[in-house]
Amino acid sequence: MSAELFNELEGRIHSLVTAIQELKLENSRLKEENVRLSEERVDFRSRLDSILQKLEGV
């Protein structure tokens, strides 16, 4: 394998490793956001249920 091909392969591998690391970070950020949104949804649902119970009492 010539040095030029080896250098190209090395560059591609480096690019792939960088892309994988960025995707892992994005995945982690999205998981955290998903947890936050799920908690927010539960909170809103609880508040909505409370409002509905008050309306049923009227």
PDB file of N, CA, C and O in Angstrom:
ATOM      1  N   MET A   1       0.871  -1.175   0.000  1.00  0.00           N
ATOM      2  CA  MET A   1       0.000   0.000   0.000  1.00  0.00           C
ATOM      3  C   MET A   1       0.913   1.231   0.000  1.00  0.00           C
ATOM      4  O   MET A   1       1.854   1.321   0.789  1.00  0.00           O
ATOM      5  N   SER A   2       0.621   2.163  -0.887  1.00  0.00           N
ATOM      6  CA  SER A   2       1.468   3.350  -0.972  1.00  0.00           C
ATOM      7  C   SER A   2       1.190   4.278   0.208  1.00  0.00           C
ATOM      8  O   SER A   2       0.141   4.211   0.848  1.00  0.00           O
ATOM      9  N   ALA A   3       2.149   5.128   0.466  1.00  0.00           N
ATOM     10  CA  ALA A   3       2.020   6.078   1.579  1.00  0.00           C
ATOM     11  C   ALA A   3       0.825   7.003   1.364  1.00  0.00           C
ATOM     12  O   ALA A   3       0.149   7.377   2.323  1.00  0.00           O
ATOM     13  N   GLU A   4       0.564   7.374   0.114  1.00  0.00           N
ATOM     14  CA  GLU A   4      -0.567   8.259  -0.185  1.00  0.00           C
ATOM     15  C   GLU A   4      -1.901   7.594   0.168  1.00  0.00           C
ATOM     16  O   GLU A   4      -2.767   8.219   0.781  1.00  0.00           O
ATOM     17  N   LEU A   5      -2.059   6.343  -0.215  1.00  0.00           N
ATOM     18  CA  LEU A   5      -3.291   5.611   0.125  1.00  0.00           C
ATOM     19  C   LEU A   5      -3.419   5.419   1.628  1.00  0.00           C
ATOM     20  O   LEU A   5      -4.505   5.541   2.194  1.00  0.00           O
ATOM     21  N   PHE A   6      -2.292   5.116   2.264  1.00  0.00           N
ATOM     22  CA  PHE A   6      -2.308   4.927   3.711  1.00  0.00           C
ATOM     23  C   PHE A   6      -2.720   6.224   4.419  1.00  0.00           C
ATOM     24  O   PHE A   6      -3.507   6.196   5.365  1.00  0.00           O
ATOM     25  N   ASN A   7      -2.189   7.347   3.960  1.00  0.00           N
ATOM     26  CA  ASN A   7      -2.550   8.642   4.544  1.00  0.00           C
ATOM     27  C   ASN A   7      -4.031   8.960   4.330  1.00  0.00           C
ATOM     28  O   ASN A   7      -4.688   9.501   5.220  1.00  0.00           O
ATOM     29  N   GLU A   8      -4.550   8.626   3.156  1.00  0.00           N
ATOM     30  CA  GLU A   8      -5.969   8.853   2.881  1.00  0.00           C
ATOM     31  C   GLU A   8      -6.837   7.994   3.797  1.00  0.00           C
ATOM     32  O   GLU A   8      -7.827   8.465   4.357  1.00  0.00           O
ATOM     33  N   LEU A   9      -6.453   6.731   3.940  1.00  0.00           N
ATOM     34  CA  LEU A   9      -7.184   5.830   4.828  1.00  0.00           C
ATOM     35  C   LEU A   9      -7.150   6.334   6.264  1.00  0.00           C
ATOM     36  O   LEU A   9      -8.167   6.324   6.957  1.00  0.00           O
ATOM     37  N   GLU A  10      -5.981   6.773   6.703  1.00  0.00           N
ATOM     38  CA  GLU A  10      -5.833   7.310   8.053  1.00  0.00           C
ATOM     39  C   GLU A  10      -6.726   8.534   8.253  1.00  0.00           C
ATOM     40  O   GLU A  10      -7.353   8.677   9.303  1.00  0.00           O
ATOM     41  N   GLY A  11      -6.788   9.413   7.258  1.00  0.00           N
ATOM     42  CA  GLY A  11      -7.647  10.596   7.331  1.00  0.00           C
ATOM     43  C   GLY A  11      -9.118  10.236   7.406  1.00  0.00           C
ATOM     44  O   GLY A  11      -9.872  10.839   8.169  1.00  0.00           O
ATOM     45  N   ARG A  12      -9.523   9.263   6.620  1.00  0.00           N
ATOM     46  CA  ARG A  12     -10.931   8.822   6.647  1.00  0.00           C
ATOM     47  C   ARG A  12     -11.294   8.213   8.001  1.00  0.00           C
ATOM     48  O   ARG A  12     -12.365   8.471   8.550  1.00  0.00           O
ATOM     49  N   ILE A  13     -10.387   7.410   8.517  1.00  0.00           N
ATOM     50  CA  ILE A  13     -10.639   6.792   9.827  1.00  0.00           C
ATOM     51  C   ILE A  13     -10.739   7.867  10.908  1.00  0.00           C
ATOM     52  O   ILE A  13     -11.607   7.798  11.779  1.00  0.00           O
ATOM     53  N   HIS A  14      -9.862   8.847  10.850  1.00  0.00           N
ATOM     54  CA  HIS A  14      -9.917   9.948  11.816  1.00  0.00           C
ATOM     55  C   HIS A  14     -11.249  10.684  11.709  1.00  0.00           C
ATOM     56  O   HIS A  14     -11.855  11.018  12.728  1.00  0.00           O
ATOM     57  N   SER A  15     -11.709  10.937  10.489  1.00  0.00           N
ATOM     58  CA  SER A  15     -12.994  11.614  10.284  1.00  0.00           C
ATOM     59  C   SER A  15     -14.150  10.789  10.849  1.00  0.00           C
ATOM     60  O   SER A  15     -15.068  11.326  11.469  1.00  0.00           O
ATOM     61  N   LEU A  16     -14.090   9.489  10.626  1.00  0.00           N
ATOM     62  CA  LEU A  16     -15.145   8.614  11.141  1.00  0.00           C
ATOM     63  C   LEU A  16     -15.160   8.590  12.670  1.00  0.00           C
ATOM     64  O   LEU A  16     -16.226   8.631  13.284  1.00  0.00           O
ATOM     65  N   VAL A  17     -13.986   8.524  13.277  1.00  0.00           N
ATOM     66  CA  VAL A  17     -13.897   8.518  14.740  1.00  0.00           C
ATOM     67  C   VAL A  17     -14.464   9.815  15.299  1.00  0.00           C
ATOM     68  O   VAL A  17     -15.199   9.806  16.287  1.00  0.00           O
ATOM     69  N   THR A  18     -14.117  10.931  14.661  1.00  0.00           N
ATOM     70  CA  THR A  18     -14.638  12.232  15.095  1.00  0.00           C
ATOM     71  C   THR A  18     -16.156  12.280  14.968  1.00  0.00           C
ATOM     72  O   THR A  18     -16.848  12.748  15.872  1.00  0.00           O
ATOM     73  N   ALA A  19     -16.666  11.796  13.848  1.00  0.00           N
ATOM     74  CA  ALA A  19     -18.120  11.788  13.630  1.00  0.00           C
ATOM     75  C   ALA A  19     -18.821  10.912  14.671  1.00  0.00           C
ATOM     76  O   ALA A  19     -19.880  11.282  15.179  1.00  0.00           O
ATOM     77  N   ILE A  20     -18.246   9.775  14.983  1.00  0.00           N
ATOM     78  CA  ILE A  20     -18.832   8.868  15.976  1.00  0.00           C
ATOM     79  C   ILE A  20     -18.860   9.537  17.347  1.00  0.00           C
ATOM     80  O   ILE A  20     -19.854   9.435  18.067  1.00  0.00           O
ATOM     81  N   GLN A  21     -17.781  10.217  17.711  1.00  0.00           N
ATOM     82  CA  GLN A  21     -17.739  10.912  18.997  1.00  0.00           C
ATOM     83  C   GLN A  21     -18.801  12.001  19.067  1.00  0.00           C
ATOM     84  O   GLN A  21     -19.460  12.165  20.094  1.00  0.00           O
ATOM     85  N   GLU A  22     -18.968  12.747  17.976  1.00  0.00           N
ATOM     86  CA  GLU A  22     -19.985  13.795  17.945  1.00  0.00           C
ATOM     87  C   GLU A  22     -21.389  13.203  18.047  1.00  0.00           C
ATOM     88  O   GLU A  22     -22.252  13.758  18.726  1.00  0.00           O
ATOM     89  N   LEU A  23     -21.613  12.082  17.375  1.00  0.00           N
ATOM     90  CA  LEU A  23     -22.922  11.426  17.448  1.00  0.00           C
ATOM     91  C   LEU A  23     -23.205  10.896  18.854  1.00  0.00           C
ATOM     92  O   LEU A  23     -24.343  10.946  19.320  1.00  0.00           O
ATOM     93  N   LYS A  24     -22.184  10.395  19.521  1.00  0.00           N
ATOM     94  CA  LYS A  24     -22.363   9.918  20.899  1.00  0.00           C
ATOM     95  C   LYS A  24     -22.741  11.074  21.822  1.00  0.00           C
ATOM     96  O   LYS A  24     -23.607  10.930  22.685  1.00  0.00           O
ATOM     97  N   LEU A  25     -22.088  12.221  21.637  1.00  0.00           N
ATOM     98  CA  LEU A  25     -22.423  13.397  22.443  1.00  0.00           C
ATOM     99  C   LEU A  25     -23.852  13.852  22.166  1.00  0.00           C
ATOM    100  O   LEU A  25     -24.598  14.174  23.091  1.00  0.00           O
ATOM    101  N   GLU A  26     -24.225  13.876  20.904  1.00  0.00           N
ATOM    102  CA  GLU A  26     -25.587  14.272  20.527  1.00  0.00           C
ATOM    103  C   GLU A  26     -26.611  13.296  21.097  1.00  0.00           C
ATOM    104  O   GLU A  26     -27.671  13.706  21.570  1.00  0.00           O
ATOM    105  N   ASN A  27     -26.294  12.015  21.050  1.00  0.00           N
ATOM    106  CA  ASN A  27     -27.185  10.997  21.602  1.00  0.00           C
ATOM    107  C   ASN A  27     -27.370  11.203  23.102  1.00  0.00           C
ATOM    108  O   ASN A  27     -28.484  11.105  23.617  1.00  0.00           O
ATOM    109  N   SER A  28     -26.289  11.486  23.787  1.00  0.00           N
ATOM    110  CA  SER A  28     -26.359  11.732  25.228  1.00  0.00           C
ATOM    111  C   SER A  28     -27.215  12.961  25.528  1.00  0.00           C
ATOM    112  O   SER A  28     -28.042  12.941  26.439  1.00  0.00           O
ATOM    113  N   ARG A  29     -27.013  14.027  24.758  1.00  0.00           N
ATOM    114  CA  ARG A  29     -27.792  15.251  24.943  1.00  0.00           C
ATOM    115  C   ARG A  29     -29.279  14.992  24.684  1.00  0.00           C
ATOM    116  O   ARG A  29     -30.137  15.484  25.416  1.00  0.00           O
ATOM    117  N   LEU A  30     -29.574  14.224  23.649  1.00  0.00           N
ATOM    118  CA  LEU A  30     -30.971  13.924  23.334  1.00  0.00           C
ATOM    119  C   LEU A  30     -31.617  13.043  24.401  1.00  0.00           C
ATOM    120  O   LEU A  30     -32.800  13.202  24.705  1.00  0.00           O
ATOM    121  N   LYS A  31     -30.849  12.119  24.969  1.00  0.00           N
ATOM    122  CA  LYS A  31     -31.384  11.290  26.055  1.00  0.00           C
ATOM    123  C   LYS A  31     -31.741  12.147  27.264  1.00  0.00           C
ATOM    124  O   LYS A  31     -32.789  11.960  27.882  1.00  0.00           O
ATOM    125  N   GLU A  32     -30.850  13.099  27.597  1.00  0.00           N
ATOM    126  CA  GLU A  32     -31.122  13.994  28.718  1.00  0.00           C
ATOM    127  C   GLU A  32     -32.356  14.856  28.444  1.00  0.00           C
ATOM    128  O   GLU A  32     -33.183  15.067  29.330  1.00  0.00           O
ATOM    129  N   GLU A  33     -32.469  15.344  27.224  1.00  0.00           N
ATOM    130  CA  GLU A  33     -33.629  16.160  26.864  1.00  0.00           C
ATOM    131  C   GLU A  33     -34.910  15.326  26.901  1.00  0.00           C
ATOM    132  O   GLU A  33     -35.962  15.814  27.312  1.00  0.00           O
ATOM    133  N   ASN A  34     -34.817  14.092  26.480  1.00  0.00           N
ATOM    134  CA  ASN A  34     -35.977  13.199  26.515  1.00  0.00           C
ATOM    135  C   ASN A  34     -36.443  12.972  27.952  1.00  0.00           C
ATOM    136  O   ASN A  34     -37.644  12.969  28.226  1.00  0.00           O
ATOM    137  N   VAL A  35     -35.498  12.783  28.865  1.00  0.00           N
ATOM    138  CA  VAL A  35     -35.848  12.604  30.276  1.00  0.00           C
ATOM    139  C   VAL A  35     -36.525  13.865  30.803  1.00  0.00           C
ATOM    140  O   VAL A  35     -37.538  13.788  31.498  1.00  0.00           O
ATOM    141  N   ARG A  36     -35.961  15.028  30.470  1.00  0.00           N
ATOM    142  CA  ARG A  36     -36.537  16.297  30.920  1.00  0.00           C
ATOM    143  C   ARG A  36     -37.942  16.483  30.371  1.00  0.00           C
ATOM    144  O   ARG A  36     -38.844  16.894  31.101  1.00  0.00           O
ATOM    145  N   LEU A  37     -38.134  16.186  29.099  1.00  0.00           N
ATOM    146  CA  LEU A  37     -39.461  16.341  28.497  1.00  0.00           C
ATOM    147  C   LEU A  37     -40.468  15.344  29.076  1.00  0.00           C
ATOM    148  O   LEU A  37     -41.643  15.669  29.244  1.00  0.00           O
ATOM    149  N   SER A  38     -40.007  14.146  29.375  1.00  0.00           N
ATOM    150  CA  SER A  38     -40.891  13.149  29.986  1.00  0.00           C
ATOM    151  C   SER A  38     -41.344  13.607  31.369  1.00  0.00           C
ATOM    152  O   SER A  38     -42.514  13.468  31.725  1.00  0.00           O
ATOM    153  N   GLU A  39     -40.412  14.150  32.139  1.00  0.00           N
ATOM    154  CA  GLU A  39     -40.756  14.662  33.468  1.00  0.00           C
ATOM    155  C   GLU A  39     -41.721  15.841  33.355  1.00  0.00           C
ATOM    156  O   GLU A  39     -42.663  15.966  34.138  1.00  0.00           O
ATOM    157  N   GLU A  40     -41.474  16.693  32.378  1.00  0.00           N
ATOM    158  CA  GLU A  40     -42.343  17.848  32.155  1.00  0.00           C
ATOM    159  C   GLU A  40     -43.752  17.386  31.766  1.00  0.00           C
ATOM    160  O   GLU A  40     -44.742  17.952  32.230  1.00  0.00           O
ATOM    161  N   ARG A  41     -43.838  16.368  30.921  1.00  0.00           N
ATOM    162  CA  ARG A  41     -45.132  15.822  30.501  1.00  0.00           C
ATOM    163  C   ARG A  41     -45.897  15.256  31.693  1.00  0.00           C
ATOM    164  O   ARG A  41     -47.103  15.465  31.823  1.00  0.00           O
ATOM    165  N   VAL A  42     -45.191  14.542  32.556  1.00  0.00           N
ATOM    166  CA  VAL A  42     -45.828  13.980  33.753  1.00  0.00           C
ATOM    167  C   VAL A  42     -46.355  15.108  34.641  1.00  0.00           C
ATOM    168  O   VAL A  42     -47.460  15.018  35.178  1.00  0.00           O
ATOM    169  N   ASP A  43     -45.564  16.162  34.792  1.00  0.00           N
ATOM    170  CA  ASP A  43     -45.981  17.302  35.605  1.00  0.00           C
ATOM    171  C   ASP A  43     -47.223  17.961  35.015  1.00  0.00           C
ATOM    172  O   ASP A  43     -48.180  18.250  35.733  1.00  0.00           O
ATOM    173  N   PHE A  44     -47.202  18.200  33.692  1.00  0.00           N
ATOM    174  CA  PHE A  44     -48.369  18.818  33.055  1.00  0.00           C
ATOM    175  C   PHE A  44     -49.604  17.930  33.180  1.00  0.00           C
ATOM    176  O   PHE A  44     -50.710  18.422  33.405  1.00  0.00           O
ATOM    177  N   ARG A  45     -49.410  16.632  33.037  1.00  0.00           N
ATOM    178  CA  ARG A  45     -50.532  15.695  33.146  1.00  0.00           C
ATOM    179  C   ARG A  45     -51.122  15.754  34.558  1.00  0.00           C
ATOM    180  O   ARG A  45     -52.341  15.752  34.728  1.00  0.00           O
ATOM    181  N   SER A  46     -50.262  15.805  35.554  1.00  0.00           N
ATOM    182  CA  SER A  46     -50.712  15.886  36.939  1.00  0.00           C
ATOM    183  C   SER A  46     -51.490  17.173  37.177  1.00  0.00           C
ATOM    184  O   SER A  46     -52.536  17.160  37.826  1.00  0.00           O
ATOM    185  N   ARG A  47     -50.982  18.279  36.655  1.00  0.00           N
ATOM    186  CA  ARG A  47     -51.664  19.564  36.816  1.00  0.00           C
ATOM    187  C   ARG A  47     -53.004  19.561  36.083  1.00  0.00           C
ATOM    188  O   ARG A  47     -53.993  20.089  36.592  1.00  0.00           O
ATOM    189  N   LEU A  48     -53.035  18.974  34.902  1.00  0.00           N
ATOM    190  CA  LEU A  48     -54.281  18.890  34.140  1.00  0.00           C
ATOM    191  C   LEU A  48     -55.312  18.029  34.867  1.00  0.00           C
ATOM    192  O   LEU A  48     -56.489  18.387  34.930  1.00  0.00           O
ATOM    193  N   ASP A  49     -54.874  16.901  35.411  1.00  0.00           N
ATOM    194  CA  ASP A  49     -55.779  16.044  36.175  1.00  0.00           C
ATOM    195  C   ASP A  49     -56.344  16.795  37.378  1.00  0.00           C
ATOM    196  O   ASP A  49     -57.523  16.652  37.704  1.00  0.00           O
ATOM    197  N   SER A  50     -55.513  17.589  38.033  1.00  0.00           N
ATOM    198  CA  SER A  50     -55.964  18.376  39.181  1.00  0.00           C
ATOM    199  C   SER A  50     -57.023  19.392  38.754  1.00  0.00           C
ATOM    200  O   SER A  50     -58.034  19.567  39.434  1.00  0.00           O
ATOM    201  N   ILE A  51     -56.788  20.048  37.642  1.00  0.00           N
ATOM    202  CA  ILE A  51     -57.766  21.023  37.138  1.00  0.00           C
ATOM    203  C   ILE A  51     -59.075  20.330  36.772  1.00  0.00           C
ATOM    204  O   ILE A  51     -60.155  20.836  37.080  1.00  0.00           O
ATOM    205  N   LEU A  52     -58.982  19.192  36.127  1.00  0.00           N
ATOM    206  CA  LEU A  52     -60.194  18.446  35.747  1.00  0.00           C
ATOM    207  C   LEU A  52     -60.987  17.999  36.974  1.00  0.00           C
ATOM    208  O   LEU A  52     -62.218  18.022  36.959  1.00  0.00           O
ATOM    209  N   GLN A  53     -60.296  17.597  38.024  1.00  0.00           N
ATOM    210  CA  GLN A  53     -60.986  17.198  39.256  1.00  0.00           C
ATOM    211  C   GLN A  53     -61.711  18.382  39.863  1.00  0.00           C
ATOM    212  O   GLN A  53     -62.826  18.231  40.363  1.00  0.00           O
ATOM    213  N   LYS A  54     -61.110  19.538  39.831  1.00  0.00           N
ATOM    214  CA  LYS A  54     -61.760  20.743  40.351  1.00  0.00           C
ATOM    215  C   LYS A  54     -62.999  21.085  39.540  1.00  0.00           C
ATOM    216  O   LYS A  54     -64.023  21.478  40.097  1.00  0.00           O
ATOM    217  N   LEU A  55     -62.903  20.933  38.215  1.00  0.00           N
ATOM    218  CA  LEU A  55     -64.047  21.222  37.360  1.00  0.00           C
ATOM    219  C   LEU A  55     -65.188  20.228  37.590  1.00  0.00           C
ATOM    220  O   LEU A  55     -66.359  20.600  37.519  1.00  0.00           O
ATOM    221  N   GLU A  56     -64.847  18.967  37.866  1.00  0.00           N
ATOM    222  CA  GLU A  56     -65.873  17.968  38.136  1.00  0.00           C
ATOM    223  C   GLU A  56     -66.619  18.295  39.428  1.00  0.00           C
ATOM    224  O   GLU A  56     -67.793  17.957  39.578  1.00  0.00           O
ATOM    225  N   GLY A  57     -65.934  18.948  40.350  1.00  0.00           N
ATOM    226  CA  GLY A  57     -66.555  19.307  41.622  1.00  0.00           C
ATOM    227  C   GLY A  57     -67.490  20.499  41.515  1.00  0.00           C
ATOM    228  O   GLY A  57     -68.271  20.758  42.431  1.00  0.00           O
ATOM    229  N   VAL A  58     -67.421  21.220  40.420  1.00  0.00           N
ATOM    230  CA  VAL A  58     -68.254  22.428  40.269  1.00  0.00           C
ATOM    231  C   VAL A  58     -69.629  22.080  39.809  1.00  0.00           C
ATOM    232  O   VAL A  58     -70.463  22.968  39.629  1.00  0.00           O
TER     233      VAL A  58
END
